Each structure stands twice: as C-alpha cells, then as structure tokens.
Amino acid sequence: MTATVTYEQNLRTTCVHLQSGSAFETDAPTDNKGKGERFSPTDLIATGLGACMITTMGIKAESMEIVLDGSKVEVTKVMLSEPRRIGKIIAQVTIPALGLDDKTKEILERVGNSCPVVKSLHPDLELDITYNWL
C-alpha cells in the first residue's frame, strides 16, 4: 500500500504516505463547493506532473554530472465541464543558466516529456509544455 486517504469533513481529506509518514490535506476547489484552502485532488495531478518532470530530469542530469538546483516548473490546470475533468495542463519549466549545449538540453527535455506521469495521463488531456533555459 502506498498511502491512506481519510475523509474528514467539509469536503476535506487527510492523505498519509505510509513509507515516510508525511501527510497533507486536500480541499475541494471553490468552483466545486469547496473552500479552496488546500490543494484539490485535480491540483495534485497537475502538481504531480511538474514534480515528476523535474525529478526525472534531475535523475538524468545527475548521471550527466549536471546540477539542476533552483530549476522549477510552474503548472496551470484548466478544467472542463460535461463531464467535469482536467482538459489541459500548462507546464513551464525554467532551468537556470548552466551553459548547456543544445543536444544536452534536448536530452533533458525528452526525459521531462516522457516522465511516468506524462505516460500515465489520458491522451485526451492536452499538455502544453515549454522549457525556458535562462
């Protein structure tokens, strides 16, 4: 088992990662009867995408003796209705100035674009991924 999710009240859950014991709460978004005071479940999908992309890029970068410290991914989730679902995730990856050549950048981008979360998302979900190499 990976985690437990317990419904608390008022459209909130507490999620516990069993291996580490770390926990966080979720809340329904304001456009779906929640208070929007925590990540919503769909926020976690978009955020998980960004975390997976930069983590897999970091793994590859370490094997190439490149340090990606300070890199970040800004994610935007776009919801659709009928049925209610995530229609699009915009991910903007920003990498600090490292003086990398185009081939190395291409390798790292390919890794980010093929991370496990990308491969797990439904093909109807539109992904708009851009890389900013400072």
Contact map, one row per residue, 1 for C-alpha under 8 A:
11100000000000000100000000000000000000000000000000000000000000000000000000000000000000000000000000000000000000000000000000000000000000
11110000000000001110000000000000000000000000000000000000000000000000000000000000000000000000000000000000000000000000000000000000000000
11111000000000111100000000000000000000000000000000000000000000000000000000000000000000000000000000000000000000000000000000000000000000
01111100000000111100000000000000000000000000000000000000000000000000000000000000000000000000000000000000000000000000000000000000000000
00111110000011110000000000000000000000000000000000000000000000000000000000000000000000000000000000000000000000000000000000000000000000
00011111000011100000000000000000000000000000000000000000000000000000000000000000000000000000000000000000000000000000000000000000000000
00001111101111000000000000000000000000000000000000000000000000000000000000000000000000000000000000000000000000000000000000000000000000
00000111111111000000000000000000000000000000000000000000000000000000000000000000000000000000000000000000000000000000000000000000000000
00000011111110000000000000000000000000000000000000000000000000000000000000000000000000000000000000000000000000000000000000000000000000
00000001111100000000000000000000010000000000000000000000000000000000000000000000000000000000000000000000000000000000000000000000000000
00000011111110000000000000110000010000000000000000000000000000000000000000000000000000000000000000000000000000000000000000000000000000
00000011111111000000000011110000000000000000000000000000000000000000000000000000000000000000000000000000000000000000000000000000000000
00001111101111100000000011100000000000000000000000000000000000000000000000000000000000000000000000000000000000000000000000000000000000
00001111000111110000001111000000000000000000000000000000000000000000000000000000000000000000000000000000000000000000000000000000000000
00111100000011111000001111000000000000000000000000000000000000000000000000000000000000000000000000000000000000000000000000000000000000
00111000000001111100111100000000000000000000000000000000000000000000000000000000000000000000000000000000000000000000000000000000000000
01110000000000111111111000000000000000000000000000000000000000000000000000000000000000000000000000000000000000000000000000000000000000
11110000000000011111110000000000000000000000000000000000000000000000000000000000000000000000000000000000000000000000000000000000000000
01000000000000001111100000000000000000000000000000000000000000000000000000000000000000000000000000000000000000000000000000000000000000
00000000000000001111110000000000000000000000000000000000000000000000000000000000000000000000000000000000000000000000000000000000000000
00000000000000011111111000000000000000000000000000000000000000000000000000000000000000000000000000000000000000000000000000000000000000
00000000000000011101111100000000000000000000000000000000000000000000000000000000000000000000000000000000000000000000000000000000000000
00000000000001111000111110000000000000000000000000000000000000000000000000000000000000000000000000000000000000000000000000000000000000
00000000000001110000011111000000000000000000000000000000000000000000000000000000000000000000000000000000000000000000000000000000000000
00000000000111100000001111100000000001100000000000000000000000000000000000000000000000000000000000000000000000000000000000000000000000
00000000000111100000000111110000000001111000000000000000000000000000000000000000000000000000000000000000000000000000000000000000000000
00000000001110000000000011111000011111111000000000000000000000000000000000000000000000000000000000000000000000000000000000000000000000
00000000001100000000000001111101111101111000000000000000000000000000000000000000000000000000000000000000000000000000000000000000000000
00000000000000000000000000111111111110110000000000000000000000000000000000000000000000000000000000000000000000000000000000000000000000
00000000000000000000000000011111111100000000000000000000000000000000000000000000000000000000000000000000000000000000000000000000000000
00000000000000000000000000001111110000000000000000000000000000000000000000000000000000000000000000000000000000000000000000000000000000
00000000000000000000000000011111110000000000000000000000000000000000000000000000000000000000000000000000000000000000000000000000000000
00000000000000000000000000011111111000000000000000000000000000000000000000000000000000000000000000000000000000000000000000000000000000
00000000011000000000000000111111111100000000000000000000000000000000000000000000000000000000000000000000000000000000000000000000000000
00000000000000000000000000111100111110000000000000000000000000000000000000000000000000000000000000000000000000000000000000000000000000
00000000000000000000000000111100011111110000000000000000000000000000000000000000000000000000000000000000000000000000000000000000000000
00000000000000000000000000101000001111100000000000000000000000000000000000000000000000000000000000000000000000000000000000000000000000
00000000000000000000000011110000000111110000000000000000000000000000000000000000000000000000000000000000000000000000000000000000000000
00000000000000000000000011111000000111111111000000000000000000000000000000000000000000000000000000000000000000000000000000000000000000
00000000000000000000000001111000000101111111000000000000000000000000000000000000000000000000000000000000000000000000000000000000000000
00000000000000000000000001110000000000111111100000000000000000000000000000000000000000000000000000000000000000000000000000000000000000
00000000000000000000000000000000000000111111110000000000000000000000000000001000000001000000000000000000000000000000000000000000000000
00000000000000000000000000000000000000111111111000000000000000000000000000001000000000000000000000000000000000000000000000000000000000
00000000000000000000000000000000000000111111111100000000000000000000000000000000000000000000000000000000000000000000000000000000000000
00000000000000000000000000000000000000001111111110000000000000000000000000000000000000000000000000000000000000000000000000000000000000
00000000000000000000000000000000000000000111111111000000000000000000000000111000000000001000000000000000000000000000000000000000000000
00000000000000000000000000000000000000000011111111100000000000000000000000100000000000000000000000000000000000000000000000000000000000
00000000000000000000000000000000000000000001111111110000000000000000000000000000000000000000000000000000000000000000100000000000000000
00000000000000000000000000000000000000000000111111111000000000000000000000000000000000000000000000000000000000000000110000000000000000
00000000000000000000000000000000000000000000011111111100000000000000000011100000000000000010000000000000000000000000000000000000000000
00000000000000000000000000000000000000000000001111111110000000000000000010000000000000000000000000000000000000000000000000000000000000
00000000000000000000000000000000000000000000000111111111000000000000000000000000000000000000000000000000000000010011100000000000000000
00000000000000000000000000000000000000000000000011111111100000000000000000000000000000000000000000000000000000111110100000000000000000
00000000000000000000000000000000000000000000000001111111110000000000001110000000000000000000100000000000000000010000000000000000000000
00000000000000000000000000000000000000000000000000111111111000000000000000000000000000000000000000000000000000000000000000000000000000
00000000000000000000000000000000000000000000000000011111111100000000000000000000000000000000000000000000000000110010000000000000000000
00000000000000000000000000000000000000000000000000001111111110000000000000000000000000000000000000000000000110110000000000000000000000
00000000000000000000000000000000000000000000000000000111111111000011000000000000000000000000000000000000000000000000000000000000000000
00000000000000000000000000000000000000000000000000000011111111100000000000000000000000000000000000000000000000000000000000000000000000
00000000000000000000000000000000000000000000000000000001111111110000000000000000000000000000000000000000000100100000000000000000000000
00000000000000000000000000000000000000000000000000000000111111111111000000000000000000000000000000000000000100000000000000000000000000
00000000000000000000000000000000000000000000000000000000011111111110000000000000000000000000000000000000000000000000000000000000000000
00000000000000000000000000000000000000000000000000000000001111111100000000000000000000000000000000000000000000000000000000000000000000
00000000000000000000000000000000000000000000000000000000000111111100000000000000000000000000000000000000000000000000000000000000000000
00000000000000000000000000000000000000000000000000000000000011111110000000000000000000000000000000000000000000000000000000000000000000
00000000000000000000000000000000000000000000000000000000000011111111000000000000000000000000000000000000000000000000000000000000000000
00000000000000000000000000000000000000000000000000000000010011001111100000000000000000000000000000000000000000000000000000000000000000
00000000000000000000000000000000000000000000000000000000010010000111111000000000000000000000001100000000000000000000000000000000000000
00000000000000000000000000000000000000000000000000000000000000000011111000000000000000000000000000000000000000000000000000000000000000
00000000000000000000000000000000000000000000000000000000000000000001111100000000000000000000001100000000000000000000000000000000000000
00000000000000000000000000000000000000000000000000000100000000000001111110000000000000000000111100000000000000000000000000000000000000
00000000000000000000000000000000000000000000000000000100000000000000011111000000000000000000111000000000000000000000000000000000000000
00000000000000000000000000000000000000000000000001100100000000000000001111100000000000000011110000000000000000000000000000000000000000
00000000000000000000000000000000000000000000000001000000000000000000000111110000000000000111100000000000000000000000000000000000000000
00000000000000000000000000000000000000000000011001000000000000000000000011111000000000001111000000000000000000000000000000000000000000
00000000000000000000000000000000000000000000010000000000000000000000000001111100000000001110000000000000000000000000000000000000000000
00000000000000000000000000000000000000000110010000000000000000000000000000111110000001111100000000000000000000000000000000000000000000
00000000000000000000000000000000000000000000000000000000000000000000000000011111000001111000000000000000000000000000000000000000000000
00000000000000000000000000000000000000000000000000000000000000000000000000001111100111110000000000000000000000000000000000000000000000
00000000000000000000000000000000000000000000000000000000000000000000000000000111111111100000000000000000000000000000000000000000000000
00000000000000000000000000000000000000000000000000000000000000000000000000000011111110000000000000000000000000000000000000000000000000
00000000000000000000000000000000000000000000000000000000000000000000000000000001111100000000000000000000000000000000000000000000000000
00000000000000000000000000000000000000000000000000000000000000000000000000000001111110000000000000000000000000000000000000000000000000
00000000000000000000000000000000000000000000000000000000000000000000000000000011111111000000000000000000000000000000000000000000000000
00000000000000000000000000000000000000000000000000000000000000000000000000000011101111100000000000000000000000000000000000000000000000
00000000000000000000000000000000000000000100000000000000000000000000000000001111000111111000000000000000000000000000000000001000000000
00000000000000000000000000000000000000000000000000000000000000000000000000001111000011111000000000000000000000000000000000011100000000
00000000000000000000000000000000000000000000000000000000000000000000000000001110000001111100000000000000000000000000000000001111000000
00000000000000000000000000000000000000000000010000000000000000000000000000111100000001111110000000000000000000000000000000001111000000
00000000000000000000000000000000000000000000000000000000000000000000000001111000000000011111000000000000000000000000000000000011100000
00000000000000000000000000000000000000000000000001000000000000000000000011110000000000001111100000000000000000000000000000000011110000
00000000000000000000000000000000000000000000000000000000000000000000000011100000000000000111110000000000000000000000000000000000111100
00000000000000000000000000000000000000000000000000000100000000000000001111000000000000000011111000000000000000000000000000000000111100
00000000000000000000000000000000000000000000000000000000000000000000001110000000000000000001111100000000000000000000000000000000001111
00000000000000000000000000000000000000000000000000000000000000000001011100000000000000000000111111000000000000000000000000000000001111
00000000000000000000000000000000000000000000000000000000000000000001011000000000000000000000011111000000000000000000000000000000000011
00000000000000000000000000000000000000000000000000000000000000000000000000000000000000000000001111100000000000000000000000000000000011
00000000000000000000000000000000000000000000000000000000000000000000000000000000000000000000001111110000000000000000000000000000000001
00000000000000000000000000000000000000000000000000000000000000000000000000000000000000000000000011111000000000000000000000000000000000
00000000000000000000000000000000000000000000000000000000000000000000000000000000000000000000000001111101100000000000000000000000000000
00000000000000000000000000000000000000000000000000000000000000000000000000000000000000000000000000111111100000000000000000000000000000
00000000000000000000000000000000000000000000000000000000000000000000000000000000000000000000000000011111110000000000000000000000000000
00000000000000000000000000000000000000000000000000000000000000000000000000000000000000000000000000001111111000000000000000000000000000
00000000000000000000000000000000000000000000000000000000000000000000000000000000000000000000000000011111111100000000000000000000000000
00000000000000000000000000000000000000000000000000000000000000000000000000000000000000000000000000011111111110000000000000000000000000
00000000000000000000000000000000000000000000000000000000000000000000000000000000000000000000000000000111111111000000000000000000000000
00000000000000000000000000000000000000000000000000000000000000000000000000000000000000000000000000000011111111100000000000000000000000
00000000000000000000000000000000000000000000000000000000100110000000000000000000000000000000000000000001111111110000000000000000000000
00000000000000000000000000000000000000000000000000000000100000000000000000000000000000000000000000000000111111111000000000000000001000
00000000000000000000000000000000000000000000000000000000000000000000000000000000000000000000000000000000011111111100000000000000000000
00000000000000000000000000000000000000000000000000001001100100000000000000000000000000000000000000000000001111111110000000000000000000
00000000000000000000000000000000000000000000000000011101100000000000000000000000000000000000000000000000000111111110000000000000000000
00000000000000000000000000000000000000000000000000001000000000000000000000000000000000000000000000000000000011111110010000000000100000
00000000000000000000000000000000000000000000000000001000000000000000000000000000000000000000000000000000000001111111011000000000000000
00000000000000000000000000000000000000000000000000011001000000000000000000000000000000000000000000000000000000111111111000000000000000
00000000000000000000000000000000000000000000000000010000000000000000000000000000000000000000000000000000000000000111111100000000000000
00000000000000000000000000000000000000000000000110011000000000000000000000000000000000000000000000000000000000000011111110000000000000
00000000000000000000000000000000000000000000000010000000000000000000000000000000000000000000000000000000000000001111111110000000000000
00000000000000000000000000000000000000000000000000000000000000000000000000000000000000000000000000000000000000000111111110000000000000
00000000000000000000000000000000000000000000000000000000000000000000000000000000000000000000000000000000000000000001111111000000000000
00000000000000000000000000000000000000000000000000000000000000000000000000000000000000000000000000000000000000000000111111101000000000
00000000000000000000000000000000000000000000000000000000000000000000000000000000000000000000000000000000000000000000000111111000000000
00000000000000000000000000000000000000000000000000000000000000000000000000000000000000000000000000000000000000000000000011111100000000
00000000000000000000000000000000000000000000000000000000000000000000000000000000000000100000000000000000000000000000000001111100000000
00000000000000000000000000000000000000000000000000000000000000000000000000000000000001111000000000000000000000000000000011111110000000
00000000000000000000000000000000000000000000000000000000000000000000000000000000000000111000000000000000000000000000000000111111000000
00000000000000000000000000000000000000000000000000000000000000000000000000000000000000011110000000000000000000000000000000001111100000
00000000000000000000000000000000000000000000000000000000000000000000000000000000000000011110000000000000000000000000000000000111110000
00000000000000000000000000000000000000000000000000000000000000000000000000000000000000000111100000000000000000001000000000000011111000
00000000000000000000000000000000000000000000000000000000000000000000000000000000000000000011100000000000000000000000000000000001111100
00000000000000000000000000000000000000000000000000000000000000000000000000000000000000000001111000000000000010000000000000000000111110
00000000000000000000000000000000000000000000000000000000000000000000000000000000000000000001111000000000000000000000000000000000011111
00000000000000000000000000000000000000000000000000000000000000000000000000000000000000000000011110000000000000000000000000000000001111
00000000000000000000000000000000000000000000000000000000000000000000000000000000000000000000011111000000000000000000000000000000000111
